[in-house]
Amino acid sequence: MKRKISTVLFGLLFLIGFGILVYPTVANQWNTYRQSKLISNYEQVVNEMEPEDFTREWEAARNFNDTMQQNNLYTDVFGESSEDVTGTDYWKVLNIAEDGIMGYISIPKINVKISIYHGTADKVLQTGAGHLNGTKLPIGGESTHSVLAAHRGLPSARLFTDADQLEKGDKFYIHVLDEVLAYKVDQILDMVEKDDHETLEGALQIEEGKDYVTLFTCTPYGVNSHRLLVRGTRVPYNGEEEATETLADSMLQSVQNYYMIYLILGLSITILVILLMKFLFKRKENRKH
C-alpha cells in the first residue's frame, strides 16, 4: 500500500511538472492558431472588397489622421484601465470586418504575425497588438507616427516577448487593407522609465516629413518597470522576409523564457508532495499504533 501511494504521488508530480513545462508552448501555439484564423478572415474580407471600397476606406483613414497634428499619450499604455473605444469615430475607421481589427503586423526575425486591434484594452493586449489611440493610424504617409503596443512575457502568448532581439536594420511589416508597408528599425530606446512621460512623448511624436511606426512594450523581462521602444522608418516594400523558426525552436525559447518559473514551481510542488507523503505515512503509522 505504501509503495502504491508513492507511485501515484510521484506520477502526479511528473504530470504536473510536465504540464507546467509544456503549457507556454501549447498556449502560444493555440494563440498563434487563433491569430492565423483572425488574419485569414481579415484577408478574406479584403479580397472581397471592390476598388471603390478601398478608396472609401483609405480616404476615411487619411481624413482621420489629418485631424491629428500631434500624438497624445493620455495614460500609460499598460495601465489598469483602458478606454472603451467601441462605437466611437475611431472604432469605425479601418474596421472592415467589424471585429476591431485594423490589419496585422509581421516581424520575421522574431517569428511574429499578430492582429492589430483598435485601442490597447487589456483583453486586446492578451492576444495581439493594440494601436495606441491618440497616435496616427498605421497607414503610412508623410508626417505620421503610429504606435503599436503588445505585452512581453505572457505564458499564453509570446507577442513582443522577443522584441529586445530586434536590431537596427531589421524590418517589420504592416498589412492594412490592400497594401503592405515596410519599416526598417532605425532607433531603439531599451530602458525608458514608465513614468518618464517627457521622454516617452518626445520619442513618440510626429516629425515633419517622416513616416514612423514604433513598437511599444514592457522591459526588463518579468519586471516591467520600464518601456522598450523600437522605432521603424518607412522603406520601399520589396517582398517580405520569411520566418525560419520551427516548433522545436519555439519550445526551446519557451523553456529559456520561463525557466525560473519552472524552477520555482517545480521546487514548490516537490516540497508539497514530500510534506504530503510524510503526513500520510505518519497518519498511517498512528493508526497502526
C-alpha positions in Angstrom: 0.0 0.0 0.0 2.8 2.4 0.9 4.6 1.7 -2.4 1.3 2.2 -4.3 0.8 5.6 -2.7 4.4 6.6 -3.5 3.9 5.6 -7.2 0.7 7.6 -7.5 2.1 10.7 -5.9 5.3 10.6 -8.0 3.2 10.0 -11.1 1.1 13.0 -10.2 4.2 15.1 -9.6 5.5 14.1 -13.0 2.2 15.0 -14.8 2.0 18.4 -13.0 5.7 19.2 -13.9 5.2 18.1 -17.5 2.1 20.3 -17.7 3.9 23.3 -16.4 6.7 22.6 -18.9 4.6 22.4 -22.0 1.9 25.0 -21.1 3.7 28.1 -22.5 4.4 26.3 -25.8 0.9 24.8 -26.1 -0.8 28.1 -25.1 1.4 30.1 -27.5 0.6 27.7 -30.4 -3.1 28.0 -29.6 -2.9 31.8 -29.7 -0.9 31.6 -32.9 -3.6 29.4 -34.4 -6.3 31.9 -33.2 -4.4 34.8 -34.7 -3.9 32.9 -38.0 -7.7 32.4 -38.2 -8.3 36.1 -37.5 -5.7 37.2 -40.1 -7.2 34.8 -42.6 -10.6 36.2 -42.0 -9.3 39.7 -42.4 -7.6 38.8 -45.7 -10.8 37.2 -46.9 -12.7 40.4 -46.3 -10.0 42.4 -48.0 -10.2 40.1 -51.1 -13.9 40.6 -51.3 -13.7 44.4 -51.4 -14.1 46.4 -54.6 -11.9 49.2 -55.7 -14.4 51.8 -54.6 -14.4 50.2 -51.1 -10.6 50.6 -50.8 -10.9 54.2 -52.0 -13.5 55.0 -49.3 -11.6 53.3 -46.5 -8.2 54.9 -47.4 -9.9 58.3 -47.6 -11.6 57.9 -44.2 -8.3 56.8 -42.6 -6.3 59.7 -44.1 -9.0 62.2 -43.1 -8.9 60.8 -39.5 -5.1 61.2 -39.4 -5.4 64.7 -40.8 -7.3 65.7 -37.7 -4.3 64.9 -35.5 -1.5 67.4 -35.5 0.5 65.6 -32.8 0.4 62.3 -30.9 -1.2 62.4 -27.5 -0.3 59.9 -24.7 -3.3 60.1 -22.4 -2.4 57.4 -20.0 0.1 54.6 -19.5 -0.4 52.1 -22.3 -0.3 49.2 -19.8 -2.3 50.9 -17.1 -5.0 49.1 -15.2 -7.9 50.8 -17.1 -8.4 51.3 -20.8 -10.9 53.5 -22.5 -13.7 51.6 -24.3 -13.4 52.8 -28.0 -16.3 50.7 -29.3 -18.8 52.8 -31.2 -16.5 55.9 -31.5 -15.4 57.5 -34.8 -12.0 55.9 -34.2 -13.6 52.4 -34.0 -15.3 52.9 -37.3 -12.1 53.6 -39.2 -10.3 50.6 -40.7 -12.7 48.3 -39.1 -13.7 46.4 -42.3 -14.6 43.1 -40.6 -16.3 44.9 -37.7 -14.2 42.9 -35.2 -11.9 45.7 -34.1 -9.0 44.6 -36.3 -7.4 47.2 -38.5 -4.7 45.0 -40.0 -1.8 42.9 -38.8 1.9 43.1 -38.2 4.6 40.6 -39.1 8.1 40.6 -37.7 10.0 37.8 -39.4 13.1 38.0 -37.3 11.2 37.0 -34.1 8.5 34.9 -35.9 5.6 37.2 -35.0 2.4 37.6 -37.0 -0.4 39.1 -34.9 -3.5 41.2 -35.5 -3.5 45.0 -34.8 -6.6 45.9 -32.8 -8.2 49.3 -32.2 -7.0 50.5 -28.8 -5.0 49.0 -26.0 -7.6 47.4 -23.7 -6.2 44.6 -21.6 -8.3 41.9 -23.4 -6.7 43.1 -26.7 -3.1 43.0 -25.3 -3.6 39.5 -24.0 -3.8 38.1 -27.6 -2.4 40.6 -30.1 -1.1 44.1 -30.7 -3.1 47.3 -29.9 -2.9 50.6 -31.8 -2.4 53.4 -29.3 -5.4 55.6 -29.7 -4.2 59.2 -29.8 -1.4 58.4 -32.3 -1.7 58.3 -36.1 -3.3 55.3 -37.7 -0.7 52.8 -39.2 -1.4 53.7 -42.8 1.9 55.4 -43.7 2.4 58.8 -45.3 4.5 61.8 -44.6 4.4 63.3 -41.1 2.9 60.2 -39.5 4.0 58.3 -36.4 1.9 55.3 -35.3 2.4 53.4 -32.0 1.7 49.7 -31.7 1.8 48.1 -28.2 1.9 44.4 -27.0 2.9 42.5 -23.9 6.1 40.6 -23.2 6.4 37.5 -21.0 2.8 36.2 -21.1 2.8 32.4 -20.6 -0.1 32.2 -23.0 1.3 34.2 -25.9 4.8 35.4 -26.9 3.6 38.6 -28.7 6.5 41.1 -28.3 8.4 38.9 -25.8 11.4 38.8 -28.2 11.3 42.4 -29.2 14.6 43.0 -27.4 16.3 40.8 -30.1 15.5 43.4 -32.8 18.4 45.4 -34.0 18.8 48.4 -36.3 18.3 47.4 -39.9 15.7 44.7 -39.1 12.4 45.0 -40.8 8.8 44.6 -39.9 5.6 44.9 -42.0 2.2 46.4 -41.5 -0.6 44.8 -43.6 -3.5 47.1 -43.9 -6.3 47.0 -46.5 -4.7 46.2 -49.9 -1.2 47.4 -49.0 1.9 46.2 -47.2 4.0 48.9 -45.5 7.7 48.0 -44.8 9.6 49.6 -41.9 13.3 49.3 -41.0 14.4 49.7 -37.4 16.3 52.9 -37.0 16.1 53.7 -33.3 15.8 51.6 -30.1 15.2 53.0 -26.6 15.7 50.0 -24.4 15.1 51.3 -20.9 12.7 54.3 -20.5 11.0 54.6 -17.1 7.3 54.1 -17.4 6.6 57.4 -15.6 9.1 59.4 -17.7 6.3 61.0 -19.7 8.6 63.7 -21.2 10.9 61.1 -22.8 8.1 58.9 -23.9 6.1 61.7 -25.5 9.3 63.1 -27.2 10.2 59.7 -28.6 6.6 59.1 -30.0 6.0 62.5 -31.5 5.4 63.2 -35.2 8.4 64.5 -37.1 7.8 66.7 -40.2 8.1 64.6 -43.4 8.9 61.3 -41.6 6.9 58.1 -41.7 7.4 56.1 -38.4 5.9 53.2 -36.6 7.1 52.4 -33.0 6.7 49.1 -31.3 6.0 49.7 -27.6 6.3 47.1 -24.8 7.5 46.5 -21.3 11.0 45.8 -20.0 13.0 44.3 -18.2 11.5 40.9 -18.9 9.3 39.9 -16.0 9.8 43.1 -14.1 8.1 45.6 -16.5 9.2 48.7 -14.6 10.4 50.4 -17.9 9.4 50.6 -21.5 11.1 49.3 -24.6 10.6 51.4 -27.8 11.6 50.0 -31.2 11.1 52.6 -34.0 11.0 51.8 -37.7 11.1 54.2 -40.6 9.3 53.5 -43.8 11.2 51.9 -46.6 10.2 50.6 -50.0 8.4 47.2 -49.9 10.3 44.6 -51.9 8.7 41.5 -50.6 8.6 40.1 -47.1 11.3 38.1 -45.4 10.3 34.6 -44.2 10.4 33.5 -40.6 12.7 30.5 -40.0 11.8 29.5 -36.5 10.4 25.9 -36.1 8.2 24.4 -33.4 11.3 23.0 -31.7 12.8 26.5 -31.6 9.6 27.8 -30.1 9.7 25.2 -27.4 13.3 25.9 -26.6 12.7 29.6 -26.4 9.8 29.0 -24.1 12.0 26.9 -21.8 14.6 29.7 -21.8 12.0 32.4 -21.2 10.2 30.6 -18.3 13.0 28.5 -16.7 12.8 30.5 -13.4 9.1 29.9 -13.2 9.6 26.2 -13.8 12.3 26.1 -11.2 10.2 27.8 -8.5 7.0 25.8 -9.3 9.0 22.5 -9.5 10.6 23.1 -6.1 7.3 24.2 -4.6 5.5 21.1 -5.9 8.3 18.8 -4.8 8.2 20.2 -1.3 4.4 20.0 -1.2 4.5 16.3 -2.2 7.2 15.4 0.3 5.2 17.1 3.1 2.0 15.3 1.9 3.8 11.9 1.8 5.2 12.5 5.3 1.7 13.4 6.6 0.1 10.3 5.1 2.8 8.0 6.3 2.7 9.5 9.8 -1.1 9.2 9.8 -0.9 5.5 8.8 1.7 4.7 11.5 -0.5 6.4 14.1 -3.4 4.2 13.0 -1.3 1.1 13.4 -0.3 2.1 17.0 
